[in-house]
């Protein structure tokens, strides 16, 4: 079993010899360090095969993406879909309002709702950032809850839209088996879906599984906000107003505003605007649309307003931001073919 916590064991198991200025291994510690090094090398080989280029690589299994960064990435706006993000090497920090979330080989990240936040990445050419993102399939979650006989129940923790939690051996083992399965097309088709289900089960029954449960029920404020977020992502390019969103969520306008901000750290209309801008950036980088066409596609009537708001969010004009993204990832990521409403994901 490969536990991601121990990828860095090699450097921790060096001891200093009193007669030498460079580290050496004790005879008792060498086998463990050797095993950790071999496991890490296996991990790197898998990622080199599945995701050789920087950026987000779609695996052969729908909803499973591989992330790679060969150099550090500064703090920048991103938007993640409801997902489980497990880091195999390197580190990321997410910023949402005044909260900071670190996810690395010791802690994994879970988003129970789609959220825009800011993220920075630690990586080097010698130790690139390597991670895997698994979309949270709410239908699968509902089936698991039915099997667990937990369609209702009091939450053990206050639900959060985003959180990091310690990675346990059972979950890290499942992720390693998933990565191994993805190398083989036949294993990916036959074995990988079951392993993804196992991973969702592990997270759902883990320390912070309540947030995913809460996102499925409309009997609490968190679940109603989650429903509104799904509505926004389905219709972000259309005419959305807060009154309608609040009514659909079954809340008064004041309560909806307060609860929405508690989950997302922003207002409903600012969230809509941010969602549109992220989708526009995706259209320009991945699909090659110009700024005017992307603006119209996501619901902007004024190209100048789009450019102003785009620069306010990303810090660069649309043209310069597309150049920056393509420079970071060497070339545009593969075009997404399926013409369906998309969440925005980013490394």
N, C-alpha and C positions, 0 to 999 in steps of 0.2 A: 504494500500500500504506500502511495506517495502522498505525504502530507505537505501542503504548500508552506506551512509554518516553518518547515525545516530546510527550505531551499538555501537559506543562508547559513546552515549549520557548518559548512566547510570553514568559513572564516571564524566561527565561534569556537571551534575545537582545536585551534592552534594554541600552543603554550610556549612561553618564552624560555629558551635554554639559558642558564646563567652564563655559559661560556660563549654564546653566540648572540649576535644582534638581530638575527632573523628568526621568525617563528618556526617551531617544529611540532610534530604531533607525538603524543605519548602512544605507546604500543596498544594500550587499552582503547584509546579513542580513535585510532586509525580506521577500524572497520566501519564505524558509524559515519565518520566523515567521508569515507570512500563511497558508502552507499548513498549518502546525501548528494555527493557530487555526481554520481552516476544517474540518480533520479533527476537532478537538474538538467543534465545533458540530454536526457531522454525528453524532457519537457521542451527544451529549446529545439530539438530535432522535429518534434511534432508541430510546433509553431512555424518553424522554417518551411515545413511541407504545406501546412494549411493556410498560413498567413505570412508570406515572405515579404510583403510590402507594407509600409506604414499606412495607418488608417484603419477603417472598419472593413473587414472582409466577411461577406455573407457565406456561411457554411452551406453544405448541401442539405442541411436540415432547416426547414422554415422556422424562423424565430430565434435561431442561434447564430450569433455573430462573434467573430474573433477580433480583438483589438491589439494593435501594435504601434509603439512609438519608439523610434531609435534615438531620439534626442528629447530634452526637456521641452515641455510646452507651457507657455505662460498662462496665467489665469485668464480665461475667456468664457463668454456665454455659451452654454450648451443646453440642449433639451433632450431628456431621456424619456423613453416610453416606460410603462410599468415593467420592471425587469429585475433580474437578479444578476449582479455584476461581481464576478469572482476574479481576483487578481492573482496571477501566478508568479509574476516578477515585476518589480518596480512599485510605484506608489502614486496614488492620486489623492487630491484633496478637493472636496466639494464645498461650496459656500452657498448657503440659502439664508438670506436675511443675516442675522447675527449668529447663525449656527455654522459650525465647521464639521465636516464629516471626512474622516480619513479611511481609505480602503486600500489595503495592501495584502501581502501574503498571510497576515494574521486576522484581518477583518474583511468581510464581504459587505457589499452595499445592496440594499433592497429599496426599490421604488414601488410603492403600492399604487401610485397614481402617476400620470404623466406630469413632469415638472421641469420648468426652466430653472437653471441655476448656473453658477460659475464654477469652473473646474480648472485645476492646474495639474500637470503631470511631471513626475520625476522619472527620468530615463537617461541612459547613455548608450552610445554604440556598443560598448562591451556588455552592458546589462540593460537591454531594451525593456520597455514596459510591455508586458504580455498579459492579456486578460480575456475573459470570455463573458459575453452578455447573453442572458437567456430571457426572452420575453415571457412575462407572466400571462399565461392563457387563462382568462377568467372562467371559461367553460371547464377547463381541466381542474381549476381550483374548486369550482362548485361540485364537481364529481368527487373530488377527494374529500371535501367536507361532508358530502352525503355518506361516503364510505366510513368516515370517522364518526358519523352521527353527530355532527357539530354544526348544523345549519343555524342554530341559535346558541347563545351563551354569553356570559359576561366576559369582557375583555380583561386579560391579566394586566395589560399595560395600556396607557393612553395611545390610541392609534396615531401614527406619524406617516406623512407622505414619503419621507426618505429617512433612512437610518443605516448605520453600519453596526455590525454585530460580530463577535468572535467566530472564526471559522473552526468547526469541529472536525475530528478525523473522519467521521462517516460522510460528511458532505464533501470534504476534499477528495476522498476516495472515489465518490460518485463522479465528481468533475473529471478526475484523471481517466476514469473508464469512458466517460463521454468523449474526451479528446482522443483517446485511443480508437474509439469506434468511428469517429469522423474521418480517420485516415483511410479507412476501407469503405468504398461505396456500398458494398453489401452490408457491412456492419452498421453503417450510418442509417441505412434504410430499415434494417430489421431490429437492431439493438438500441440505437440512439434514442428513439422516441420513449422507450420505457425508462431509460436512464434519466431523461429530462423530467419525466413524471416523478421519478424517485427524488430528484433534486428539489422539485417543487414541494413534494411531501416533506422533505427534511426541513425546508425553510418554513413551511406552514406550521409544522409542529415544533419549531424552534423558539428561541428566546423572544423574537419579535414578530411571530406569525400573526398576531392579532390585527396588525394593520391591513394585511391582505384579506383577512376575514371581514374586517369592517368595511373594506371597499366594495364588498359584494352585497351588503345589506343596506336598505334605504331607511332603516328604522333609527338611524343615528345621524348626527350632523355630518360626521366624516363620510359616511356612505353616500349621503345626499350631495355633498360637494364632489365626491368621486364621480357620481353620475353626471353632474354638470360639466366636469372636466372631459369626460368621454363625449358628451354632446358638443363641446367646443371643438374637439379634435375631429369630430365627424363633419362639422359644418363651419370650420374656421373661415372659409372663403365667402360665406353668406352673410346676411344681415343678422347680427346677434345683438341683443340688448339685455341689460342686466335684469330688467323687470321680468322678461320672459324666463330667463335662466333661474331667477329666484322662485317664480311661480312653479316651474317644472320641478324644482327641488323641494317644493312644499315648505318654503320658509318666507318670512317677511323680508323685505328688502334690507333692513338694518341687520337682522340676524344673518342673512346670506352673506352680506359684505364681511361681517366679522368672522364668520366661520370659514369663508373662502380664504381670507387673508391668513387665518391661523394655519391652514393647510399649505398654502402656496407662498406665503410671505409677500403677496402682491394683491392688487385689486382685480376684480373680474375683467374689466375692460383692458387693463394693462396686460393681463395674462393673454387675452385674445390677441392684442397687438403683438406681443412677443411671439406667440405661436405663429402668427402670419409671417413675421419677419424670419423666423427660423425656417419655415417651409420655403419661403422665397429664396433664402440662401441655398437650401438644398437643391431647388430647381436650377439655380444658376451654376452651382458647382457640379452637380451630377448630370443634369439634363441639358446643360449648355444654353439655357434661356438668357436673354439679356435682361437688364434691370426692369425695363418697361413691361416686358412680357411677364416676368415673374411677379411684378407688382400687381398687374391686372389679374393674374391667375389666383392670387391669394386674397383678392377682394379690395385692393386699393383702387380708388378712382383717380387719385392725383399722384403722378410719378414724382413730382417734387416733394410732396409730403412723405412718400415712401422713402426717398433718398435721405431726407432729414432724419426720419425716425430710425432708418437702418444704421446710419452713421452714429446716432446717439446710443444705440444698443451695442454695436460691434466695434465702434471706434474708428472705422474706416468707411470710405465710400463703397458702394456695391462692387464696382470694378476692382478696387484695391483689395477688398476682402476676398474676392474670388481668387485673385492672384496669390494672396497670402495662403489661402487654404490649399491651393494646388502646389505651392512651393513646399509646404509642410509635408504633404503626402506624396510628393514626387510627381504625381499625375492624378487626374480626376478619378475618384472611385468608380467602380462599375455602375453603369446606369441601372436603375431599378425599373423593371419592365412592367410589373403588374400595375394596372391603372386603378389602384384603390387608394382610399384615404390613408395617409402614412403618418405615423409618428416620426419625429425627427430624432435621430440618434447621432451621437458624435463621440469621437475618441476623447 
